[in-house]
Amino acid sequence: MSIRRLPEHLVNRIAAGEVVERPASALKELVENAIDAGSTRIAVRLASGGTDLIEVTDDGCGMSPPEMALALERHATSKLPDDEIDQVTTLGFRGEALPSIASVAMLSLESRVRGAEGWSLSVDNGQKLNEGPAALPPGTRVRVEQLFGRVPARRKFLRSSRAEYAASLDVVKRLAMARPDIAFSVEHDGRRVLGVQGGETRPERVAGLTDRVLAENSVAIDFEREGVVLGGVAGIPTFNRGVADHQYLFVNGRPVKDRLLVGAVRGAYAEMLARDRHPVVALFLDVPVDQVDVNVHPAKTEVRFRDPSLVRGLIVSGLRRALDAAGHRSVQRPSEAALGMWQPGSLPPVADSGQGSIWSPPPAPSFAFGEAAGAPYTPVDHLAQSRVAEARGSYTPPPQARAEAAYSPVPETNRFPMGVARGQVARTYIVAEAEDGLVLVDQHAAHERLVLERMRRAVASGGVASQQLLLPEVVELDEPACDRLEARLAELAEFGLDLERFGPRAMLVRATPALLGQGDVHGLVTDLADELASFDEALSLKEKLDHVAATMACHGSVRAGRVLSVAEMNALLREMEVTPHSGQCNHGRPTWVKLAHGDIEKLFGRK
């Protein structure tokens, strides 16, 4: 077969396949053009998710009639005044969007430069229809109708109107997040679905477009290294989502979906989130233009960095530093469903024995108070005291638990953010009274985090102390697991775990980390082998060590079911108050929750 030059209309269709994948991608190009035009207000109208109609109106600089005609030609742009394509500072620069869209839809372009008359130009699937004067305010209005209407092979691959609408709205949100100085509005099928005013701060814009509660459950990011600046907001680990759709990443004001950046965010939150949970972040990376290549793909959502390790390290370090400053914070957003589980108290049912109604006490609850926890329940002679027929209203039930003697004054609750320990429920949850409410602490989850942070500090200071075993213990594993452990012997030794190979399918344990105390040696080594198997090769050494530390910490924490004294409970609370990340365990679950005084009053009908 001979080589032939493709016709212009076919070239445009091929280009459209790269630039215009769906209504959302066409909308992205049009809104980016509006931003590059210096607009202060951008209004979007959609119908059927954008498949029937996409309309973008702005108050930017506008175009003259000759410029409008030129804008519909491929690779014609005003955004590259010279040939320095590696010095791009605008969102668009390839000159492909408008001609690509016009080749697969009906496109109407209206524009007016300030001080001049407006002009209109229409194109139907690549064929110019008409042009002439138009009445409109300064700026530009682009109207796209019946996208892929004459390309059934492409249109049948579009998803439902609801799905296309969700993708289009996400595009506008990301662009609006990058430019809090611009006002944005979105109308879908005649209904206004988004509206933000210009002149907002970056945290205000991010919270307004994601979740208003984010403002009180996030930390600010402000970090710089070697000319690269990282800003934005990051949700504390317990403020997480089940999907990664709430991660907004920007490079030089450009929304991107870059694997390097996503991996860096995941690494920064490692050991603070469960693997099926995802953080809520909006990160803005400002990189010198000669250090990043934005001309990787026509969609411009991927970038390439000259020094990727610097960028990854900056994001991990910046996020970790900001999250460290969050201290013991945890999401304190009482669940309506959880509050609804609390039911007003009532007396137990009354049984008739033939001699009057007798009240029978329930089993002693699992509620421990300090050293008196576990004291045997001693019932009083309630048969003689509780004849409901005589005086049910004045009956006082027998005590169900005993408080230990107060040998010293009770600490004042207003001195401590986490309050003062009052007791222990189910040998698992610490009950503390704070100045502004009731605090419940999961003792195992909290201590797990504290042990992890102690291990991290110890490693940074030169290593974790070891505790020699009286008799070395042999742990049998499969050969690949032993190989993985053997390859990490030096790193594991930094954490106080002394291992050596003991044949092809066994490891000999000579010492364990002193921080862990007397634990399950076999379980610890087995879990470490499994954790090493899941390592991503792209992880830095520090991130790998964090994985190891988290696995060890889980084995060295206070277990649920252990009775704690009041002194032990208060010591745990005080350490939580000064330990970074103590608001969540190593798997991302909250370590404590608070029931505010107002919520308690609601439970009792006082509010």
Secondary structure as a PSIPRED ss2 file (coil, helix, strand):
# PSIPRED VFORMAT (PSIPRED V4.0)

   1 M C   1.000  0.000  0.000
   2 S C   1.000  0.000  0.000
   3 I C   1.000  0.000  0.000
   4 R C   1.000  0.000  0.000
   5 R C   1.000  0.000  0.000
   6 L C   1.000  0.000  0.000
   7 P C   1.000  0.000  0.000
   8 E H   0.000  1.000  0.000
   9 H H   0.000  1.000  0.000
  10 L H   0.000  1.000  0.000
  11 V H   0.000  1.000  0.000
  12 N H   0.000  1.000  0.000
  13 R H   0.000  1.000  0.000
  14 I H   0.000  1.000  0.000
  15 A H   0.000  1.000  0.000
  16 A H   0.000  1.000  0.000
  17 G H   0.000  1.000  0.000
  18 E H   0.000  1.000  0.000
  19 V H   0.000  1.000  0.000
  20 V C   1.000  0.000  0.000
  21 E C   1.000  0.000  0.000
  22 R C   1.000  0.000  0.000
  23 P H   0.000  1.000  0.000
  24 A H   0.000  1.000  0.000
  25 S H   0.000  1.000  0.000
  26 A H   0.000  1.000  0.000
  27 L H   0.000  1.000  0.000
  28 K H   0.000  1.000  0.000
  29 E H   0.000  1.000  0.000
  30 L H   0.000  1.000  0.000
  31 V H   0.000  1.000  0.000
  32 E H   0.000  1.000  0.000
  33 N H   0.000  1.000  0.000
  34 A H   0.000  1.000  0.000
  35 I H   0.000  1.000  0.000
  36 D H   0.000  1.000  0.000
  37 A C   1.000  0.000  0.000
  38 G C   1.000  0.000  0.000
  39 S C   1.000  0.000  0.000
  40 T C   1.000  0.000  0.000
  41 R E   0.000  0.000  1.000
  42 I E   0.000  0.000  1.000
  43 A E   0.000  0.000  1.000
  44 V E   0.000  0.000  1.000
  45 R E   0.000  0.000  1.000
  46 L E   0.000  0.000  1.000
  47 A E   0.000  0.000  1.000
  48 S H   0.000  1.000  0.000
  49 G H   0.000  1.000  0.000
  50 G H   0.000  1.000  0.000
  51 T C   1.000  0.000  0.000
  52 D C   1.000  0.000  0.000
  53 L E   0.000  0.000  1.000
  54 I E   0.000  0.000  1.000
  55 E E   0.000  0.000  1.000
  56 V E   0.000  0.000  1.000
  57 T E   0.000  0.000  1.000
  58 D E   0.000  0.000  1.000
  59 D C   1.000  0.000  0.000
  60 G C   1.000  0.000  0.000
  61 C C   1.000  0.000  0.000
  62 G C   1.000  0.000  0.000
  63 M C   1.000  0.000  0.000
  64 S C   1.000  0.000  0.000
  65 P H   0.000  1.000  0.000
  66 P H   0.000  1.000  0.000
  67 E H   0.000  1.000  0.000
  68 M H   0.000  1.000  0.000
  69 A H   0.000  1.000  0.000
  70 L H   0.000  1.000  0.000
  71 A H   0.000  1.000  0.000
  72 L C   1.000  0.000  0.000
  73 E C   1.000  0.000  0.000
  74 R C   1.000  0.000  0.000
  75 H C   1.000  0.000  0.000
  76 A C   1.000  0.000  0.000
  77 T C   1.000  0.000  0.000
  78 S C   1.000  0.000  0.000
  79 K C   1.000  0.000  0.000
  80 L C   1.000  0.000  0.000
  81 P C   1.000  0.000  0.000
  82 D C   1.000  0.000  0.000
  83 D C   1.000  0.000  0.000
  84 E C   1.000  0.000  0.000
  85 I H   0.000  1.000  0.000
  86 D H   0.000  1.000  0.000
  87 Q H   0.000  1.000  0.000
  88 V C   1.000  0.000  0.000
  89 T C   1.000  0.000  0.000
  90 T C   1.000  0.000  0.000
  91 L C   1.000  0.000  0.000
  92 G C   1.000  0.000  0.000
  93 F C   1.000  0.000  0.000
  94 R C   1.000  0.000  0.000
  95 G C   1.000  0.000  0.000
  96 E C   1.000  0.000  0.000
  97 A H   0.000  1.000  0.000
  98 L H   0.000  1.000  0.000
  99 P H   0.000  1.000  0.000
 100 S H   0.000  1.000  0.000
 101 I H   0.000  1.000  0.000
 102 A H   0.000  1.000  0.000
 103 S C   1.000  0.000  0.000
 104 V C   1.000  0.000  0.000
 105 A C   1.000  0.000  0.000
 106 M E   0.000  0.000  1.000
 107 L E   0.000  0.000  1.000
 108 S E   0.000  0.000  1.000
 109 L E   0.000  0.000  1.000
 110 E E   0.000  0.000  1.000
 111 S E   0.000  0.000  1.000
 112 R E   0.000  0.000  1.000
 113 V C   1.000  0.000  0.000
 114 R C   1.000  0.000  0.000
 115 G C   1.000  0.000  0.000
 116 A C   1.000  0.000  0.000
 117 E C   1.000  0.000  0.000
 118 G E   0.000  0.000  1.000
 119 W E   0.000  0.000  1.000
 120 S E   0.000  0.000  1.000
 121 L E   0.000  0.000  1.000
 122 S E   0.000  0.000  1.000
 123 V E   0.000  0.000  1.000
 124 D E   0.000  0.000  1.000
 125 N C   1.000  0.000  0.000
 126 G C   1.000  0.000  0.000
 127 Q E   0.000  0.000  1.000
 128 K E   0.000  0.000  1.000
 129 L E   0.000  0.000  1.000
 130 N E   0.000  0.000  1.000
 131 E E   0.000  0.000  1.000
 132 G E   0.000  0.000  1.000
 133 P E   0.000  0.000  1.000
 134 A E   0.000  0.000  1.000
 135 A C   1.000  0.000  0.000
 136 L C   1.000  0.000  0.000
 137 P C   1.000  0.000  0.000
 138 P C   1.000  0.000  0.000
 139 G E   0.000  0.000  1.000
 140 T E   0.000  0.000  1.000
 141 R E   0.000  0.000  1.000
 142 V E   0.000  0.000  1.000
 143 R E   0.000  0.000  1.000
 144 V E   0.000  0.000  1.000
 145 E E   0.000  0.000  1.000
 146 Q C   1.000  0.000  0.000
 147 L C   1.000  0.000  0.000
 148 F C   1.000  0.000  0.000
 149 G C   1.000  0.000  0.000
 150 R C   1.000  0.000  0.000
 151 V C   1.000  0.000  0.000
 152 P H   0.000  1.000  0.000
 153 A H   0.000  1.000  0.000
 154 R H   0.000  1.000  0.000
 155 R H   0.000  1.000  0.000
 156 K C   1.000  0.000  0.000
 157 F C   1.000  0.000  0.000
 158 L C   1.000  0.000  0.000
 159 R C   1.000  0.000  0.000
 160 S C   1.000  0.000  0.000
 161 S H   0.000  1.000  0.000
 162 R H   0.000  1.000  0.000
 163 A H   0.000  1.000  0.000
 164 E H   0.000  1.000  0.000
 165 Y H   0.000  1.000  0.000
 166 A H   0.000  1.000  0.000
 167 A H   0.000  1.000  0.000
 168 S H   0.000  1.000  0.000
 169 L H   0.000  1.000  0.000
 170 D H   0.000  1.000  0.000
 171 V H   0.000  1.000  0.000
 172 V H   0.000  1.000  0.000
 173 K H   0.000  1.000  0.000
 174 R H   0.000  1.000  0.000
 175 L H   0.000  1.000  0.000
 176 A H   0.000  1.000  0.000
 177 M H   0.000  1.000  0.000
 178 A H   0.000  1.000  0.000
 179 R C   1.000  0.000  0.000
 180 P C   1.000  0.000  0.000
 181 D C   1.000  0.000  0.000
 182 I C   1.000  0.000  0.000
 183 A E   0.000  0.000  1.000
 184 F E   0.000  0.000  1.000
 185 S E   0.000  0.000  1.000
 186 V E   0.000  0.000  1.000
 187 E E   0.000  0.000  1.000
 188 H E   0.000  0.000  1.000
 189 D C   1.000  0.000  0.000
 190 G C   1.000  0.000  0.000
 191 R E   0.000  0.000  1.000
 192 R E   0.000  0.000  1.000
 193 V E   0.000  0.000  1.000
 194 L E   0.000  0.000  1.000
 195 G E   0.000  0.000  1.000
 196 V E   0.000  0.000  1.000
 197 Q C   1.000  0.000  0.000
 198 G C   1.000  0.000  0.000
 199 G C   1.000  0.000  0.000
 200 E C   1.000  0.000  0.000
 201 T C   1.000  0.000  0.000
 202 R H   0.000  1.000  0.000
 203 P H   0.000  1.000  0.000
 204 E H   0.000  1.000  0.000
 205 R H   0.000  1.000  0.000
 206 V H   0.000  1.000  0.000
 207 A H   0.000  1.000  0.000
 208 G H   0.000  1.000  0.000
 209 L H   0.000  1.000  0.000
 210 T C   1.000  0.000  0.000
 211 D C   1.000  0.000  0.000
 212 R H   0.000  1.000  0.000
 213 V H   0.000  1.000  0.000
 214 L H   0.000  1.000  0.000
 215 A H   0.000  1.000  0.000
 216 E H   0.000  1.000  0.000
 217 N C   1.000  0.000  0.000
 218 S E   0.000  0.000  1.000
 219 V E   0.000  0.000  1.000
 220 A E   0.000  0.000  1.000
 221 I E   0.000  0.000  1.000
 222 D E   0.000  0.000  1.000
 223 F E   0.000  0.000  1.000
 224 E E   0.000  0.000  1.000
 225 R E   0.000  0.000  1.000
 226 E C   1.000  0.000  0.000
 227 G C   1.000  0.000  0.000
 228 V E   0.000  0.000  1.000
 229 V E   0.000  0.000  1.000
 230 L E   0.000  0.000  1.000
 231 G E   0.000  0.000  1.000
 232 G E   0.000  0.000  1.000
 233 V E   0.000  0.000  1.000
 234 A E   0.000  0.000  1.000
 235 G E   0.000  0.000  1.000
 236 I C   1.000  0.000  0.000
 237 P C   1.000  0.000  0.000
 238 T C   1.000  0.000  0.000
 239 F C   1.000  0.000  0.000
 240 N E   0.000  0.000  1.000
 241 R E   0.000  0.000  1.000
 242 G C   1.000  0.000  0.000
 243 V C   1.000  0.000  0.000
 244 A H   0.000  1.000  0.000
 245 D H   0.000  1.000  0.000
 246 H H   0.000  1.000  0.000
 247 Q E   0.000  0.000  1.000
 248 Y E   0.000  0.000  1.000
 249 L E   0.000  0.000  1.000
 250 F E   0.000  0.000  1.000
 251 V E   0.000  0.000  1.000
 252 N C   1.000  0.000  0.000
 253 G C   1.000  0.000  0.000
 254 R E   0.000  0.000  1.000
 255 P E   0.000  0.000  1.000
 256 V E   0.000  0.000  1.000
 257 K C   1.000  0.000  0.000
 258 D C   1.000  0.000  0.000
 259 R H   0.000  1.000  0.000
 260 L H   0.000  1.000  0.000
 261 L H   0.000  1.000  0.000
 262 V H   0.000  1.000  0.000
 263 G H   0.000  1.000  0.000
 264 A H   0.000  1.000  0.000
 265 V H   0.000  1.000  0.000
 266 R H   0.000  1.000  0.000
 267 G H   0.000  1.000  0.000
 268 A H   0.000  1.000  0.000
 269 Y C   1.000  0.000  0.000
 270 A C   1.000  0.000  0.000
 271 E C   1.000  0.000  0.000
 272 M C   1.000  0.000  0.000
 273 L C   1.000  0.000  0.000
 274 A C   1.000  0.000  0.000
 275 R C   1.000  0.000  0.000
 276 D C   1.000  0.000  0.000
 277 R C   1.000  0.000  0.000
 278 H E   0.000  0.000  1.000
 279 P E   0.000  0.000  1.000
 280 V C   1.000  0.000  0.000
 281 V E   0.000  0.000  1.000
 282 A E   0.000  0.000  1.000
 283 L E   0.000  0.000  1.000
 284 F E   0.000  0.000  1.000
 285 L E   0.000  0.000  1.000
 286 D E   0.000  0.000  1.000
 287 V C   1.000  0.000  0.000
 288 P C   1.000  0.000  0.000
 289 V H   0.000  1.000  0.000
 290 D H   0.000  1.000  0.000
 291 Q H   0.000  1.000  0.000
 292 V E   0.000  0.000  1.000
 293 D E   0.000  0.000  1.000
 294 V C   1.000  0.000  0.000
 295 N C   1.000  0.000  0.000
 296 V C   1.000  0.000  0.000
 297 H C   1.000  0.000  0.000
 298 P C   1.000  0.000  0.000
 299 A C   1.000  0.000  0.000
 300 K C   1.000  0.000  0.000
 301 T C   1.000  0.000  0.000
 302 E C   1.000  0.000  0.000
 303 V C   1.000  0.000  0.000
 304 R E   0.000  0.000  1.000
 305 F E   0.000  0.000  1.000
 306 R C   1.000  0.000  0.000
 307 D C   1.000  0.000  0.000
 308 P H   0.000  1.000  0.000
 309 S H   0.000  1.000  0.000
 310 L H   0.000  1.000  0.000
 311 V H   0.000  1.000  0.000
 312 R H   0.000  1.000  0.000
 313 G H   0.000  1.000  0.000
 314 L H   0.000  1.000  0.000
 315 I H   0.000  1.000  0.000
 316 V H   0.000  1.000  0.000
 317 S H   0.000  1.000  0.000
 318 G H   0.000  1.000  0.000
 319 L H   0.000  1.000  0.000
 320 R H   0.000  1.000  0.000
 321 R H   0.000  1.000  0.000
 322 A H   0.000  1.000  0.000
 323 L H   0.000  1.000  0.000
 324 D H   0.000  1.000  0.000
 325 A H   0.000  1.000  0.000
 326 A C   1.000  0.000  0.000
 327 G C   1.000  0.000  0.000
 328 H C   1.000  0.000  0.000
 329 R C   1.000  0.000  0.000
 330 S C   1.000  0.000  0.000
 331 V C   1.000  0.000  0.000
 332 Q C   1.000  0.000  0.000
 333 R C   1.000  0.000  0.000
 334 P C   1.000  0.000  0.000
 335 S C   1.000  0.000  0.000
 336 E H   0.000  1.000  0.000
 337 A H   0.000  1.000  0.000
 338 A H   0.000  1.000  0.000
 339 L H   0.000  1.000  0.000
 340 G H   0.000  1.000  0.000
 341 M C   1.000  0.000  0.000
 342 W C   1.000  0.000  0.000
 343 Q C   1.000  0.000  0.000
 344 P C   1.000  0.000  0.000
 345 G C   1.000  0.000  0.000
 346 S C   1.000  0.000  0.000
 347 L C   1.000  0.000  0.000
 348 P C   1.000  0.000  0.000
 349 P C   1.000  0.000  0.000
 350 V C   1.000  0.000  0.000
 351 A E   0.000  0.000  1.000
 352 D E   0.000  0.000  1.000
 353 S C   1.000  0.000  0.000
 354 G C   1.000  0.000  0.000
 355 Q C   1.000  0.000  0.000
 356 G C   1.000  0.000  0.000
 357 S E   0.000  0.000  1.000
 358 I E   0.000  0.000  1.000
 359 W C   1.000  0.000  0.000
 360 S C   1.000  0.000  0.000
 361 P C   1.000  0.000  0.000
 362 P C   1.000  0.000  0.000
 363 P C   1.000  0.000  0.000
 364 A C   1.000  0.000  0.000
 365 P C   1.000  0.000  0.000
 366 S C   1.000  0.000  0.000
 367 F E   0.000  0.000  1.000
 368 A E   0.000  0.000  1.000
 369 F C   1.000  0.000  0.000
 370 G H   0.000  1.000  0.000
 371 E H   0.000  1.000  0.000
 372 A H   0.000  1.000  0.000
 373 A C   1.000  0.000  0.000
 374 G C   1.000  0.000  0.000
 375 A C   1.000  0.000  0.000
 376 P C   1.000  0.000  0.000
 377 Y C   1.000  0.000  0.000
 378 T C   1.000  0.000  0.000
 379 P C   1.000  0.000  0.000
 380 V C   1.000  0.000  0.000
 381 D C   1.000  0.000  0.000
 382 H H   0.000  1.000  0.000
 383 L H   0.000  1.000  0.000
 384 A H   0.000  1.000  0.000
 385 Q H   0.000  1.000  0.000
 386 S C   1.000  0.000  0.000
 387 R E   0.000  0.000  1.000
 388 V H   0.000  1.000  0.000
 389 A H   0.000  1.000  0.000
 390 E H   0.000  1.000  0.000
 391 A H   0.000  1.000  0.000
 392 R H   0.000  1.000  0.000
 393 G H   0.000  1.000  0.000
 394 S H   0.000  1.000  0.000
 395 Y C   1.000  0.000  0.000
 396 T C   1.000  0.000  0.000
 397 P C   1.000  0.000  0.000
 398 P C   1.000  0.000  0.000
 399 P C   1.000  0.000  0.000
 400 Q C   1.000  0.000  0.000
 401 A C   1.000  0.000  0.000
 402 R C   1.000  0.000  0.000
 403 A C   1.000  0.000  0.000
 404 E C   1.000  0.000  0.000
 405 A C   1.000  0.000  0.000
 406 A C   1.000  0.000  0.000
 407 Y C   1.000  0.000  0.000
 408 S C   1.000  0.000  0.000
 409 P C   1.000  0.000  0.000
 410 V C   1.000  0.000  0.000
 411 P C   1.000  0.000  0.000
 412 E C   1.000  0.000  0.000
 413 T H   0.000  1.000  0.000
 414 N H   0.000  1.000  0.000
 415 R H   0.000  1.000  0.000
 416 F C   1.000  0.000  0.000
 417 P C   1.000  0.000  0.000
 418 M C   1.000  0.000  0.000
 419 G C   1.000  0.000  0.000
 420 V E   0.000  0.000  1.000
 421 A E   0.000  0.000  1.000
 422 R E   0.000  0.000  1.000
 423 G E   0.000  0.000  1.000
 424 Q E   0.000  0.000  1.000
 425 V E   0.000  0.000  1.000
 426 A C   1.000  0.000  0.000
 427 R C   1.000  0.000  0.000
 428 T C   1.000  0.000  0.000
 429 Y E   0.000  0.000  1.000
 430 I E   0.000  0.000  1.000
 431 V E   0.000  0.000  1.000
 432 A E   0.000  0.000  1.000
 433 E E   0.000  0.000  1.000
 434 A E   0.000  0.000  1.000
 435 E C   1.000  0.000  0.000
 436 D C   1.000  0.000  0.000
 437 G E   0.000  0.000  1.000
 438 L E   0.000  0.000  1.000
 439 V E   0.000  0.000  1.000
 440 L E   0.000  0.000  1.000
 441 V E   0.000  0.000  1.000
 442 D E   0.000  0.000  1.000
 443 Q H   0.000  1.000  0.000
 444 H H   0.000  1.000  0.000
 445 A H   0.000  1.000  0.000
 446 A H   0.000  1.000  0.000
 447 H H   0.000  1.000  0.000
 448 E H   0.000  1.000  0.000
 449 R H   0.000  1.000  0.000
 450 L H   0.000  1.000  0.000
 451 V H   0.000  1.000  0.000
 452 L H   0.000  1.000  0.000
 453 E H   0.000  1.000  0.000
 454 R H   0.000  1.000  0.000
 455 M H   0.000  1.000  0.000
 456 R H   0.000  1.000  0.000
 457 R H   0.000  1.000  0.000
 458 A H   0.000  1.000  0.000
 459 V H   0.000  1.000  0.000
 460 A H   0.000  1.000  0.000
 461 S C   1.000  0.000  0.000
 462 G C   1.000  0.000  0.000
 463 G C   1.000  0.000  0.000
 464 V C   1.000  0.000  0.000
 465 A C   1.000  0.000  0.000
 466 S E   0.000  0.000  1.000
 467 Q E   0.000  0.000  1.000
 468 Q E   0.000  0.000  1.000
 469 L E   0.000  0.000  1.000
 470 L E   0.000  0.000  1.000
 471 L E   0.000  0.000  1.000
 472 P E   0.000  0.000  1.000
 473 E E   0.000  0.000  1.000
 474 V E   0.000  0.000  1.000
 475 V E   0.000  0.000  1.000
 476 E E   0.000  0.000  1.000
 477 L C   1.000  0.000  0.000
 478 D C   1.000  0.000  0.000
 479 E H   0.000  1.000  0.000
 480 P H   0.000  1.000  0.000
 481 A H   0.000  1.000  0.000
 482 C H   0.000  1.000  0.000
 483 D H   0.000  1.000  0.000
 484 R H   0.000  1.000  0.000
 485 L H   0.000  1.000  0.000
 486 E H   0.000  1.000  0.000
 487 A H   0.000  1.000  0.000
 488 R C   1.000  0.000  0.000
 489 L H   0.000  1.000  0.000
 490 A H   0.000  1.000  0.000
 491 E H   0.000  1.000  0.000
 492 L H   0.000  1.000  0.000
 493 A H   0.000  1.000  0.000
 494 E H   0.000  1.000  0.000
 495 F C   1.000  0.000  0.000
 496 G C   1.000  0.000  0.000
 497 L C   1.000  0.000  0.000
 498 D E   0.000  0.000  1.000
 499 L E   0.000  0.000  1.000
 500 E E   0.000  0.000  1.000
 501 R E   0.000  0.000  1.000
 502 F C   1.000  0.000  0.000
 503 G C   1.000  0.000  0.000
 504 P C   1.000  0.000  0.000
 505 R C   1.000  0.000  0.000
 506 A E   0.000  0.000  1.000
 507 M E   0.000  0.000  1.000
 508 L E   0.000  0.000  1.000
 509 V E   0.000  0.000  1.000
 510 R E   0.000  0.000  1.000
 511 A E   0.000  0.000  1.000
 512 T E   0.000  0.000  1.000
 513 P E   0.000  0.000  1.000
 514 A H   0.000  1.000  0.000
 515 L H   0.000  1.000  0.000
 516 L H   0.000  1.000  0.000
 517 G C   1.000  0.000  0.000
 518 Q C   1.000  0.000  0.000
 519 G C   1.000  0.000  0.000
 520 D C   1.000  0.000  0.000
 521 V H   0.000  1.000  0.000
 522 H H   0.000  1.000  0.000
 523 G H   0.000  1.000  0.000
 524 L H   0.000  1.000  0.000
 525 V H   0.000  1.000  0.000
 526 T H   0.000  1.000  0.000
 527 D H   0.000  1.000  0.000
 528 L H   0.000  1.000  0.000
 529 A H   0.000  1.000  0.000
 530 D H   0.000  1.000  0.000
 531 E H   0.000  1.000  0.000
 532 L H   0.000  1.000  0.000
 533 A H   0.000  1.000  0.000
 534 S C   1.000  0.000  0.000
 535 F C   1.000  0.000  0.000
 536 D C   1.000  0.000  0.000
 537 E C   1.000  0.000  0.000
 538 A C   1.000  0.000  0.000
 539 L C   1.000  0.000  0.000
 540 S C   1.000  0.000  0.000
 541 L H   0.000  1.000  0.000
 542 K H   0.000  1.000  0.000
 543 E H   0.000  1.000  0.000
 544 K H   0.000  1.000  0.000
 545 L H   0.000  1.000  0.000
 546 D H   0.000  1.000  0.000
 547 H H   0.000  1.000  0.000
 548 V H   0.000  1.000  0.000
 549 A H   0.000  1.000  0.000
 550 A H   0.000  1.000  0.000
 551 T H   0.000  1.000  0.000
 552 M H   0.000  1.000  0.000
 553 A H   0.000  1.000  0.000
 554 C H   0.000  1.000  0.000
 555 H H   0.000  1.000  0.000
 556 G C   1.000  0.000  0.000
 557 S C   1.000  0.000  0.000
 558 V C   1.000  0.000  0.000
 559 R C   1.000  0.000  0.000
 560 A C   1.000  0.000  0.000
 561 G C   1.000  0.000  0.000
 562 R C   1.000  0.000  0.000
 563 V C   1.000  0.000  0.000
 564 L C   1.000  0.000  0.000
 565 S C   1.000  0.000  0.000
 566 V H   0.000  1.000  0.000
 567 A H   0.000  1.000  0.000
 568 E H   0.000  1.000  0.000
 569 M H   0.000  1.000  0.000
 570 N H   0.000  1.000  0.000
 571 A H   0.000  1.000  0.000
 572 L H   0.000  1.000  0.000
 573 L H   0.000  1.000  0.000
 574 R H   0.000  1.000  0.000
 575 E H   0.000  1.000  0.000
 576 M H   0.000  1.000  0.000
 577 E H   0.000  1.000  0.000
 578 V H   0.000  1.000  0.000
 579 T C   1.000  0.000  0.000
 580 P C   1.000  0.000  0.000
 581 H C   1.000  0.000  0.000
 582 S C   1.000  0.000  0.000
 583 G C   1.000  0.000  0.000
 584 Q E   0.000  0.000  1.000
 585 C C   1.000  0.000  0.000
 586 N C   1.000  0.000  0.000
 587 H C   1.000  0.000  0.000
 588 G C   1.000  0.000  0.000
 589 R C   1.000  0.000  0.000
 590 P E   0.000  0.000  1.000
 591 T C   1.000  0.000  0.000
 592 W E   0.000  0.000  1.000
 593 V E   0.000  0.000  1.000
 594 K E   0.000  0.000  1.000
 595 L E   0.000  0.000  1.000
 596 A E   0.000  0.000  1.000
 597 H H   0.000  1.000  0.000
 598 G H   0.000  1.000  0.000
 599 D H   0.000  1.000  0.000
 600 I H   0.000  1.000  0.000
 601 E H   0.000  1.000  0.000
 602 K H   0.000  1.000  0.000
 603 L H   0.000  1.000  0.000
 604 F C   1.000  0.000  0.000
 605 G C   1.000  0.000  0.000
 606 R C   1.000  0.000  0.000
 607 K C   1.000  0.000  0.000
